[in-house]
Amino acid sequence: MEDSIYTLEFEKPLRELVKQLHTLETLSEESNVDVAEEIDAIEAKIERMKADIYSNLTAWQRVQLSRHPKRPYSLDYIERIFTDFEELHGDRRFREDAAIVGGPAFLDGEPVMVIGQQKGRNTRENLKRNFGCPHPEGYRKAMRLMGMAEKFKMPIITLIDTPGAYPGIGAEERHVAEAIAVNIRDMSALKVPIISIVIGEGGSGGALGIAVADEVMILENGYYSVISPEGCAAILWKDRAAAPKAAEALKFSPQHLAKFGVVDAIITEPMGGAHRDYDAAAAALKAAINKSLAKLNKKSVAKLLEDRYQRFRNLGEFAEAG
């Protein structure tokens, strides 16, 4: 665990052990004292603690990891997975929305259209990216690019990472709900393969607006939910501090999502989270995309559309009253 990495509350015991290890290593170097046995013991303890912490994460701890300020964002993955990415801008109706990035690129030499929700690393970037909360024009830009992908027969890959669509007055005036609804409708009929991956937060309709796909995957420490845990807590318990309780109740962890059929695959992250090793996380994501595309490319257009329709029709359970 590097000193520069932000430490979450549940990681603090591990952080203390790492500090002890650094102290012993410094002592050994500066005073030439043999503390190899002590160093080996602490290193073993660190590895045991890592395995214990990261293999038993609560739903709320996964939410914290999905929001980690050092976590790789869409552009970080695009840089490592695709080549010759050419970002395209604007919805041709109102303006550019930097909370959604997208454009054509190559995946191992094959053309694809990649679209992702993008957060910022600092205050200036977050203001530009609107903290990863798209306006309606962002969704309209995404749909414009998806229409282009269909025209040129390019598979579509979307990267989801948003707490939700922007709920401000301006977004409502420009009909953000309608923009998301149009995307849901039109994505269901696109005649090219669509793959969506939740790389961090998958919040409500803000995520679903680019997630009507043939296969939906999620990174190990992401979440995909109808509402944020804070929002749920505020409604049900009248207290946002109940967010950890809400996170458990919402059943939005990758394991629950796979069990319910909401996601088709869980992509393993490096130990401790994707922010520990961008390249390894990107390699795992790329492998999952290639595996999915190889399967989807074998389907006829008719089969692709029918399977996509049935995928969403079969989600959830209901009963009819007699």
C-alpha positions as CSV (number, residue, x, y, z in Angstrom):
1,M,0.0,0.0,0.0
2,E,1.6,3.2,-1.2
3,D,1.8,6.3,1.0
4,S,0.2,8.3,-1.7
5,I,-2.9,6.2,-1.8
6,Y,-5.9,7.6,0.0
7,T,-6.8,5.3,3.0
8,L,-10.4,4.4,3.7
9,E,-11.6,3.9,7.2
10,F,-11.7,0.1,7.1
11,E,-8.1,0.1,5.7
12,K,-6.6,1.9,8.6
13,P,-5.4,-1.2,10.5
14,L,-3.6,-2.3,7.4
15,R,-2.1,1.2,7.0
16,E,-0.6,1.0,10.5
17,L,1.1,-2.3,9.7
18,V,2.6,-0.9,6.5
19,K,3.9,2.1,8.6
20,Q,5.5,-0.4,11.0
21,L,7.1,-2.2,8.0
22,H,8.5,1.0,6.6
23,T,9.9,1.9,10.0
24,L,11.7,-1.4,10.3
25,E,13.1,-1.2,6.8
26,T,14.4,2.3,7.5
27,L,16.0,1.1,10.7
28,S,17.7,-1.8,8.9
29,E,19.1,0.5,6.2
30,E,20.3,3.3,8.5
31,S,21.7,1.4,11.4
32,N,22.6,-1.8,9.7
33,V,20.6,-3.8,12.2
34,D,19.4,-7.3,11.1
35,V,15.6,-7.2,11.4
36,A,14.9,-9.6,8.5
37,E,12.9,-11.9,10.7
38,E,10.6,-9.1,12.0
39,I,10.2,-7.7,8.5
40,D,9.1,-11.2,7.2
41,A,6.6,-11.5,10.1
42,I,5.0,-8.2,9.4
43,E,4.9,-8.8,5.6
44,A,3.1,-12.1,6.3
45,K,0.7,-10.4,8.6
46,I,0.0,-7.7,6.0
47,E,-0.8,-10.3,3.4
48,R,-3.2,-12.1,5.8
49,M,-4.9,-8.9,6.7
50,K,-5.3,-7.9,3.1
51,A,-6.9,-11.2,2.3
52,D,-9.2,-10.9,5.3
53,I,-10.3,-7.3,4.6
54,Y,-10.8,-7.5,0.8
55,S,-12.4,-10.9,0.7
56,N,-15.0,-10.0,3.3
57,L,-16.1,-6.5,2.2
58,T,-19.5,-5.2,3.2
59,A,-21.8,-3.6,0.7
60,W,-21.0,-0.2,2.1
61,Q,-17.3,-0.8,1.9
62,R,-17.6,-1.7,-1.8
63,V,-19.5,1.5,-2.3
64,Q,-16.5,3.4,-0.7
65,L,-14.1,1.6,-3.0
66,S,-16.2,2.3,-6.1
67,R,-15.9,6.0,-5.2
68,H,-12.2,5.9,-4.3
69,P,-10.6,9.2,-5.5
70,K,-7.7,7.3,-7.1
71,R,-9.9,4.8,-8.9
72,P,-9.4,4.6,-12.7
73,Y,-12.1,6.4,-14.7
74,S,-13.3,5.8,-18.2
75,L,-10.5,7.8,-19.9
76,D,-7.9,5.8,-17.9
77,Y,-9.3,2.5,-19.3
78,I,-9.8,3.9,-22.8
79,E,-6.1,4.9,-22.9
80,R,-5.0,1.4,-21.9
81,I,-7.4,-0.8,-23.8
82,F,-8.1,1.0,-27.1
83,T,-5.9,2.6,-29.7
84,D,-6.5,5.6,-31.9
85,F,-9.4,6.8,-29.8
86,E,-10.9,10.0,-31.4
87,E,-13.2,11.8,-29.0
88,L,-16.3,13.4,-30.6
89,H,-18.2,16.2,-29.0
90,G,-21.6,17.7,-28.8
91,D,-25.2,16.5,-29.2
92,R,-25.9,18.8,-32.2
93,R,-28.8,20.3,-30.3
94,F,-27.6,22.2,-27.3
95,R,-24.0,21.9,-26.2
96,E,-21.1,19.6,-25.2
97,D,-21.4,17.6,-22.0
98,A,-18.0,16.6,-20.6
99,A,-19.6,14.1,-18.1
100,I,-19.8,11.7,-21.1
101,V,-16.9,11.0,-23.4
102,G,-17.1,9.0,-26.5
103,G,-15.8,8.3,-30.0
104,P,-14.5,5.6,-32.4
105,A,-11.4,3.6,-31.5
106,F,-9.8,0.3,-32.3
107,L,-9.8,-2.8,-30.1
108,D,-7.0,-5.1,-31.2
109,G,-7.3,-3.6,-34.7
110,E,-11.1,-3.9,-34.9
111,P,-13.2,-0.6,-35.0
112,V,-15.5,0.0,-32.1
113,M,-17.5,2.9,-30.6
114,V,-16.6,3.5,-27.0
115,I,-18.6,5.7,-24.7
116,G,-18.0,6.4,-21.0
117,Q,-19.1,8.5,-18.1
118,Q,-16.2,10.6,-16.8
119,K,-15.5,12.1,-13.3
120,G,-12.7,14.6,-12.5
121,R,-9.6,14.2,-10.3
122,N,-9.8,17.6,-8.7
123,T,-12.2,20.4,-8.1
124,R,-11.5,22.1,-11.5
125,E,-12.0,18.8,-13.4
126,N,-15.1,17.9,-11.4
127,L,-16.7,21.2,-12.3
128,K,-15.9,20.6,-15.9
129,R,-17.2,17.0,-15.7
130,N,-20.1,17.8,-13.4
131,F,-18.9,15.2,-10.9
132,G,-19.7,12.5,-13.5
133,C,-23.4,13.4,-13.5
134,P,-24.5,13.8,-17.2
135,H,-26.9,16.5,-18.4
136,P,-29.5,15.5,-21.1
137,E,-27.2,16.6,-23.8
138,G,-24.7,14.0,-22.6
139,Y,-27.2,11.2,-23.2
140,R,-28.2,12.7,-26.6
141,K,-24.5,12.9,-27.6
142,A,-24.1,9.2,-26.5
143,M,-27.1,8.3,-28.6
144,R,-25.8,10.2,-31.6
145,L,-22.5,8.2,-31.4
146,M,-24.4,4.9,-31.0
147,G,-26.4,5.7,-34.2
148,M,-23.1,6.4,-36.0
149,A,-21.8,3.0,-34.7
150,E,-24.8,1.3,-36.1
151,K,-24.4,3.0,-39.5
152,F,-20.8,1.8,-39.8
153,K,-21.4,-1.6,-38.1
154,M,-19.2,-1.0,-35.1
155,P,-19.8,-2.8,-31.8
156,I,-20.6,-0.4,-28.9
157,I,-18.8,-0.5,-25.6
158,T,-20.1,1.7,-22.7
159,L,-18.3,2.3,-19.4
160,I,-20.6,3.3,-16.6
161,D,-19.4,5.4,-13.6
162,T,-22.0,7.9,-12.3
163,P,-23.8,8.5,-9.1
164,G,-26.8,9.5,-11.3
165,A,-27.9,11.9,-14.0
166,Y,-27.7,15.6,-13.0
167,P,-31.0,16.5,-11.2
168,G,-30.7,20.3,-11.5
169,I,-33.3,22.7,-12.8
170,G,-31.5,23.2,-16.2
171,A,-31.4,19.4,-16.8
172,E,-35.1,19.2,-16.0
173,E,-35.9,22.1,-18.3
174,R,-34.0,20.3,-21.1
175,H,-35.9,17.0,-20.3
176,V,-33.2,14.7,-18.8
177,A,-35.8,12.0,-18.1
178,E,-37.0,12.1,-21.7
179,A,-33.3,11.9,-23.0
180,I,-32.7,8.8,-20.8
181,A,-36.0,7.2,-21.9
182,V,-35.2,7.8,-25.6
183,N,-31.8,6.1,-25.1
184,I,-33.4,3.1,-23.4
185,R,-35.8,2.8,-26.3
186,D,-33.4,3.3,-29.1
187,M,-30.5,1.2,-27.6
188,S,-32.9,-1.8,-27.5
189,A,-33.2,-1.7,-31.3
190,L,-29.6,-1.0,-32.3
191,K,-28.4,-3.7,-34.8
192,V,-24.9,-4.0,-33.5
193,P,-23.5,-5.7,-30.4
194,I,-23.6,-3.6,-27.2
195,I,-21.5,-4.3,-24.1
196,S,-21.8,-2.3,-20.9
197,I,-19.4,-2.4,-17.9
198,V,-20.0,-0.8,-14.5
199,I,-16.5,0.4,-13.7
200,G,-17.4,2.3,-10.5
201,E,-20.8,3.7,-9.6
202,G,-23.9,2.6,-11.5
203,G,-26.5,5.0,-10.2
204,S,-30.1,4.8,-11.2
205,G,-31.4,6.0,-14.6
206,G,-28.1,7.9,-15.0
207,A,-26.4,4.6,-15.5
208,L,-29.2,2.9,-17.4
209,G,-29.2,5.6,-20.0
210,I,-26.1,4.0,-21.6
211,A,-26.6,0.4,-20.3
212,V,-29.2,-1.3,-22.4
213,A,-26.8,-3.9,-23.6
214,D,-26.5,-7.5,-24.8
215,E,-24.1,-8.2,-21.9
216,V,-23.7,-6.1,-18.8
217,M,-20.6,-6.7,-16.6
218,I,-19.4,-5.1,-13.4
219,L,-16.0,-4.7,-11.8
220,E,-15.6,-6.5,-8.5
221,N,-15.8,-3.3,-6.4
222,G,-18.5,-1.5,-8.4
223,Y,-22.2,-1.2,-7.6
224,Y,-25.3,-0.9,-9.7
225,S,-28.5,0.4,-8.1
226,V,-31.8,2.1,-8.5
227,I,-30.8,4.7,-5.9
228,S,-27.7,5.6,-4.0
229,P,-27.4,4.3,-0.4
230,E,-27.5,7.8,0.9
231,G,-30.7,8.6,-1.0
232,C,-32.3,5.4,0.1
233,A,-31.4,6.1,3.7
234,A,-32.8,9.6,3.5
235,I,-36.2,8.2,2.3
236,L,-36.5,5.2,4.5
237,W,-34.8,6.2,7.7
238,K,-34.9,10.0,7.3
239,D,-31.1,10.0,8.0
240,R,-28.3,9.7,5.4
241,A,-26.1,8.3,8.2
242,A,-28.1,5.0,7.7
243,A,-26.4,4.6,4.3
244,P,-24.5,1.4,5.4
245,K,-27.8,-0.2,6.4
246,A,-29.4,0.9,3.1
247,A,-26.4,-0.5,1.1
248,E,-27.1,-4.0,2.6
249,A,-30.8,-3.7,2.1
250,L,-30.5,-2.7,-1.6
251,K,-28.7,-5.9,-2.5
252,F,-26.6,-4.2,-5.2
253,S,-23.3,-5.9,-4.7
254,P,-21.8,-7.6,-7.8
255,Q,-22.6,-11.0,-6.3
256,H,-26.3,-10.2,-5.7
257,L,-26.5,-8.6,-9.2
258,A,-25.1,-11.7,-10.8
259,K,-27.5,-13.9,-8.8
260,F,-30.5,-11.8,-9.9
261,G,-29.4,-11.8,-13.6
262,V,-28.8,-8.0,-13.6
263,V,-25.2,-8.5,-14.6
264,D,-23.7,-11.3,-16.7
265,A,-20.2,-11.3,-15.3
266,I,-18.0,-10.0,-12.5
267,I,-14.6,-8.8,-13.4
268,T,-11.9,-9.4,-10.8
269,E,-9.9,-6.4,-9.7
270,P,-6.3,-6.3,-8.3
271,M,-6.2,-7.0,-4.5
272,G,-7.4,-3.9,-2.7
273,G,-9.1,-2.3,-5.7
274,A,-8.6,-1.2,-9.3
275,H,-6.7,1.9,-8.0
276,R,-3.8,-0.3,-6.9
277,D,-2.9,-1.3,-10.4
278,Y,-4.4,0.5,-13.4
279,D,-2.7,-1.7,-15.9
280,A,-3.8,-5.0,-14.3
281,A,-7.4,-3.7,-14.0
282,A,-7.4,-2.6,-17.6
283,A,-6.0,-6.0,-18.8
284,A,-8.8,-7.8,-16.9
285,L,-11.4,-5.5,-18.4
286,K,-10.0,-5.9,-21.9
287,A,-10.1,-9.7,-21.6
288,A,-13.7,-9.6,-20.5
289,I,-14.7,-7.3,-23.4
290,N,-12.9,-9.5,-26.0
291,K,-14.5,-12.7,-24.6
292,S,-18.0,-11.1,-24.7
293,L,-17.5,-9.6,-28.2
294,A,-16.3,-13.0,-29.6
295,K,-19.6,-14.5,-28.5
296,L,-21.9,-11.7,-29.6
297,N,-20.2,-11.3,-33.0
298,K,-21.4,-14.9,-33.8
299,K,-25.1,-13.9,-33.5
300,S,-27.2,-12.8,-36.4
301,V,-28.9,-9.4,-36.1
302,A,-32.3,-11.0,-35.5
303,K,-30.9,-13.2,-32.8
304,L,-29.0,-10.3,-31.2
305,L,-32.1,-8.2,-31.0
306,E,-34.3,-11.0,-29.7
307,D,-31.9,-12.0,-27.0
308,R,-31.4,-8.4,-25.9
309,Y,-35.2,-8.0,-25.7
310,Q,-35.6,-11.2,-23.7
311,R,-32.7,-10.3,-21.3
312,F,-34.6,-7.2,-20.1
313,R,-38.1,-8.7,-20.2
314,N,-37.0,-11.5,-17.9
315,L,-35.4,-9.4,-15.2
316,G,-37.2,-9.3,-11.9
317,E,-40.2,-11.1,-10.5
318,F,-43.9,-10.3,-10.3
319,A,-47.2,-11.9,-9.4
320,E,-50.6,-11.1,-10.8
321,A,-53.5,-10.8,-8.3
322,G,-56.4,-13.0,-9.1
